[in-house]
Amino acid sequence: MSTPQYTGFGTATQTAAQFDAGLRKHMLSVFNYMGLGLAVTGIVAMFVASTPAIYQPIFGTPLKWVVMLAPLAFVFFFSFKIETMSASTAQTAFWAFCGVMGLSMASIFLVFTGTSIARTFFISATMFGATSLYGYTTQRDLSRMGSFLIMGLIGVVIASLVNIFLGSSILQFAISIIGVLVFTGLTAYDTQNIKEQYAENYGAESLTKLAVFGALSLYLNFVNIFQLLLNLTGQREE
């Protein structure tokens, strides 16, 4: 990981302290964005699920496929526009994405019991928090692990798309198990990567945009861990 260059003992001490304080502030900003994004998603999901006038025309018609795939379109949008997007545009797109994800996830409140949703959320939060803390504190370089995790992610996405047509419960079980492992690993990898990006852009004006994109990557990891665990352990409404 690249670090700021220091000159002189007094300057080095002061700059190191400023860097550490700035890094903590940056990571806090990342997790604030992520937490507020999850709150937006949860509020939208619960509102839609409790409003038949909204969810019936969506989930009772082919329109549900548009809603379910809309978050994926946002991810592609972020991927292609990350270099040219301004900080304000990134923030607006992030909040819009969280709202659309909430619309897409409203169906879980129609399928699973509230108790199992809450239980799975806290389990996911515990797993996410532990692995993110590991990624933040470890001195081990996780970049090599990242390449294998990305390959695993691609495999999970392809298998999930195939299983839409197959409808295999066994394949879905395998996807859920592997997916939880992949996204848990990605949480540690992404957390470390956010630290490295801060060091490489220390003092740059792009830190707000970096915080938004860092929050997006962690948000996606958490949401996927939650959904996959819910598929494995969630109790369905009778």
BELDA-V474171 format. One record per residue. N is the residue number from 0. PSI is psi in whole degrees, 0 to 359 (none if undefined). OMEGA is omega as a letter, one per 40 degrees, with the letter a starting at -180 (none if undefined). D_LAST is the distance of its C-alpha to the last C-alpha in whole Angstrom. Layout:
n=N psi=PSI omega=OMEGA d_last=D_LAST
n=N psi=PSI omega=OMEGA d_last=D_LAST
//
This chain:
n=0 psi=129 omega=i d_last=52
n=1 psi=145 omega=a d_last=54
n=2 psi=160 omega=i d_last=56
n=3 psi=149 omega=i d_last=58
n=4 psi=136 omega=a d_last=62
n=5 psi=146 omega=i d_last=64
n=6 psi=122 omega=i d_last=67
n=7 psi=143 omega=a d_last=69
n=8 psi=311 omega=a d_last=68
n=9 psi=316 omega=i d_last=67
n=10 psi=319 omega=a d_last=66
n=11 psi=316 omega=a d_last=64
n=12 psi=316 omega=a d_last=62
n=13 psi=316 omega=a d_last=62
n=14 psi=321 omega=i d_last=60
n=15 psi=317 omega=i d_last=58
n=16 psi=319 omega=i d_last=57
n=17 psi=319 omega=i d_last=56
n=18 psi=313 omega=a d_last=54
n=19 psi=319 omega=i d_last=52
n=20 psi=319 omega=i d_last=51
n=21 psi=321 omega=i d_last=51
n=22 psi=316 omega=i d_last=48
n=23 psi=319 omega=i d_last=46
n=24 psi=319 omega=i d_last=46
n=25 psi=313 omega=a d_last=45
n=26 psi=322 omega=i d_last=42
n=27 psi=320 omega=i d_last=41
n=28 psi=318 omega=i d_last=41
n=29 psi=311 omega=a d_last=39
n=30 psi=332 omega=i d_last=36
n=31 psi=314 omega=i d_last=37
n=32 psi=314 omega=a d_last=36
n=33 psi=312 omega=a d_last=33
n=34 psi=316 omega=i d_last=31
n=35 psi=325 omega=i d_last=32
n=36 psi=318 omega=i d_last=31
n=37 psi=323 omega=i d_last=27
n=38 psi=316 omega=i d_last=27
n=39 psi=315 omega=i d_last=28
n=40 psi=314 omega=a d_last=25
n=41 psi=319 omega=i d_last=23
n=42 psi=315 omega=i d_last=24
n=43 psi=316 omega=a d_last=24
n=44 psi=314 omega=a d_last=20
n=45 psi=322 omega=i d_last=19
n=46 psi=314 omega=a d_last=21
n=47 psi=316 omega=a d_last=20
n=48 psi=335 omega=a d_last=16
n=49 psi=6 omega=a d_last=17
n=50 psi=93 omega=a d_last=20
n=51 psi=327 omega=a d_last=18
n=52 psi=340 omega=i d_last=22
n=53 psi=311 omega=a d_last=22
n=54 psi=332 omega=a d_last=19
n=55 psi=316 omega=i d_last=18
n=56 psi=342 omega=a d_last=22
n=57 psi=300 omega=a d_last=21
n=58 psi=353 omega=i d_last=18
n=59 psi=6 omega=a d_last=18
n=60 psi=171 omega=i d_last=22
n=61 psi=350 omega=i d_last=24
n=62 psi=340 omega=a d_last=25
n=63 psi=329 omega=i d_last=22
n=64 psi=325 omega=i d_last=24
n=65 psi=316 omega=a d_last=27
n=66 psi=320 omega=a d_last=25
n=67 psi=328 omega=a d_last=23
n=68 psi=348 omega=a d_last=27
n=69 psi=318 omega=i d_last=29
n=70 psi=325 omega=i d_last=29
n=71 psi=322 omega=i d_last=30
n=72 psi=322 omega=i d_last=33
n=73 psi=319 omega=a d_last=34
n=74 psi=317 omega=i d_last=34
n=75 psi=321 omega=i d_last=37
n=76 psi=313 omega=i d_last=38
n=77 psi=318 omega=a d_last=39
n=78 psi=318 omega=a d_last=40
n=79 psi=335 omega=a d_last=43
n=80 psi=4 omega=a d_last=44
n=81 psi=324 omega=a d_last=44
n=82 psi=324 omega=a d_last=47
n=83 psi=351 omega=a d_last=48
n=84 psi=136 omega=i d_last=46
n=85 psi=165 omega=a d_last=47
n=86 psi=319 omega=a d_last=46
n=87 psi=321 omega=i d_last=45
n=88 psi=320 omega=i d_last=43
n=89 psi=318 omega=i d_last=41
n=90 psi=314 omega=i d_last=40
n=91 psi=315 omega=a d_last=39
n=92 psi=324 omega=i d_last=37
n=93 psi=313 omega=i d_last=35
n=94 psi=322 omega=i d_last=34
n=95 psi=318 omega=i d_last=33
n=96 psi=316 omega=i d_last=31
n=97 psi=323 omega=i d_last=29
n=98 psi=317 omega=i d_last=28
n=99 psi=322 omega=i d_last=27
n=100 psi=322 omega=i d_last=25
n=101 psi=319 omega=i d_last=23
n=102 psi=318 omega=i d_last=23
n=103 psi=324 omega=a d_last=22
n=104 psi=0 omega=i d_last=19
n=105 psi=333 omega=a d_last=17
n=106 psi=336 omega=a d_last=15
n=107 psi=331 omega=i d_last=14
n=108 psi=344 omega=i d_last=13
n=109 psi=340 omega=a d_last=10
n=110 psi=318 omega=a d_last=9
n=111 psi=155 omega=i d_last=9
n=112 psi=153 omega=i d_last=9
n=113 psi=324 omega=a d_last=12
n=114 psi=314 omega=a d_last=13
n=115 psi=327 omega=i d_last=13
n=116 psi=313 omega=i d_last=15
n=117 psi=317 omega=a d_last=18
n=118 psi=315 omega=a d_last=18
n=119 psi=325 omega=i d_last=18
n=120 psi=315 omega=a d_last=21
n=121 psi=325 omega=i d_last=23
n=122 psi=316 omega=i d_last=23
n=123 psi=318 omega=i d_last=24
n=124 psi=321 omega=i d_last=27
n=125 psi=313 omega=i d_last=28
n=126 psi=314 omega=a d_last=29
n=127 psi=313 omega=a d_last=30
n=128 psi=318 omega=a d_last=32
n=129 psi=315 omega=a d_last=34
n=130 psi=326 omega=i d_last=34
n=131 psi=321 omega=i d_last=36
n=132 psi=320 omega=i d_last=38
n=133 psi=315 omega=i d_last=39
n=134 psi=328 omega=a d_last=40
n=135 psi=324 omega=a d_last=42
n=136 psi=337 omega=a d_last=44
n=137 psi=146 omega=i d_last=45
n=138 psi=356 omega=i d_last=48
n=139 psi=138 omega=i d_last=47
n=140 psi=116 omega=a d_last=47
n=141 psi=6 omega=a d_last=43
n=142 psi=323 omega=i d_last=45
n=143 psi=320 omega=i d_last=45
n=144 psi=328 omega=a d_last=41
n=145 psi=321 omega=a d_last=40
n=146 psi=321 omega=i d_last=42
n=147 psi=323 omega=i d_last=39
n=148 psi=321 omega=i d_last=36
n=149 psi=319 omega=i d_last=37
n=150 psi=320 omega=i d_last=37
n=151 psi=321 omega=i d_last=34
n=152 psi=315 omega=i d_last=32
n=153 psi=319 omega=i d_last=34
n=154 psi=319 omega=i d_last=33
n=155 psi=317 omega=a d_last=29
n=156 psi=314 omega=a d_last=29
n=157 psi=314 omega=i d_last=31
n=158 psi=322 omega=i d_last=28
n=159 psi=319 omega=i d_last=25
n=160 psi=319 omega=i d_last=27
n=161 psi=320 omega=a d_last=28
n=162 psi=345 omega=i d_last=24
n=163 psi=323 omega=a d_last=23
n=164 psi=329 omega=a d_last=25
n=165 psi=320 omega=a d_last=24
n=166 psi=35 omega=a d_last=20
n=167 psi=123 omega=i d_last=21
n=168 psi=327 omega=i d_last=19
n=169 psi=315 omega=i d_last=22
n=170 psi=321 omega=i d_last=24
n=171 psi=322 omega=i d_last=21
n=172 psi=315 omega=i d_last=21
n=173 psi=319 omega=i d_last=24
n=174 psi=318 omega=a d_last=24
n=175 psi=316 omega=a d_last=22
n=176 psi=308 omega=a d_last=25
n=177 psi=321 omega=a d_last=28
n=178 psi=318 omega=i d_last=27
n=179 psi=317 omega=i d_last=26
n=180 psi=317 omega=a d_last=29
n=181 psi=311 omega=a d_last=31
n=182 psi=332 omega=i d_last=30
n=183 psi=315 omega=i d_last=31
n=184 psi=320 omega=i d_last=34
n=185 psi=330 omega=i d_last=34
n=186 psi=314 omega=i d_last=34
n=187 psi=315 omega=a d_last=37
n=188 psi=314 omega=a d_last=39
n=189 psi=323 omega=i d_last=38
n=190 psi=315 omega=i d_last=39
n=191 psi=321 omega=a d_last=42
n=192 psi=323 omega=i d_last=43
n=193 psi=319 omega=i d_last=43
n=194 psi=316 omega=a d_last=45
n=195 psi=320 omega=i d_last=48
n=196 psi=324 omega=i d_last=47
n=197 psi=316 omega=a d_last=48
n=198 psi=322 omega=a d_last=51
n=199 psi=338 omega=a d_last=52
n=200 psi=25 omega=a d_last=52
n=201 psi=123 omega=i d_last=53
n=202 psi=358 omega=a d_last=55
n=203 psi=157 omega=a d_last=54
n=204 psi=351 omega=a d_last=53
n=205 psi=7 omega=a d_last=50
n=206 psi=327 omega=i d_last=48
n=207 psi=316 omega=i d_last=45
n=208 psi=321 omega=i d_last=44
n=209 psi=322 omega=i d_last=44
n=210 psi=320 omega=i d_last=42
n=211 psi=313 omega=a d_last=39
n=212 psi=328 omega=i d_last=39
n=213 psi=317 omega=i d_last=39
n=214 psi=321 omega=a d_last=36
n=215 psi=315 omega=a d_last=34
n=216 psi=317 omega=i d_last=35
n=217 psi=322 omega=i d_last=33
n=218 psi=313 omega=a d_last=30
n=219 psi=321 omega=i d_last=29
n=220 psi=314 omega=a d_last=29
n=221 psi=313 omega=a d_last=27
n=222 psi=319 omega=i d_last=25
n=223 psi=320 omega=i d_last=24
n=224 psi=314 omega=a d_last=24
n=225 psi=311 omega=a d_last=21
n=226 psi=318 omega=a d_last=19
n=227 psi=320 omega=i d_last=20
n=228 psi=324 omega=i d_last=19
n=229 psi=322 omega=i d_last=16
n=230 psi=328 omega=a d_last=16
n=231 psi=318 omega=a d_last=17
n=232 psi=351 omega=a d_last=15
n=233 psi=143 omega=i d_last=12
n=234 psi=124 omega=a d_last=9
n=235 psi=150 omega=i d_last=6
n=236 psi=141 omega=i d_last=4
n=237 psi=none omega=none d_last=0
//
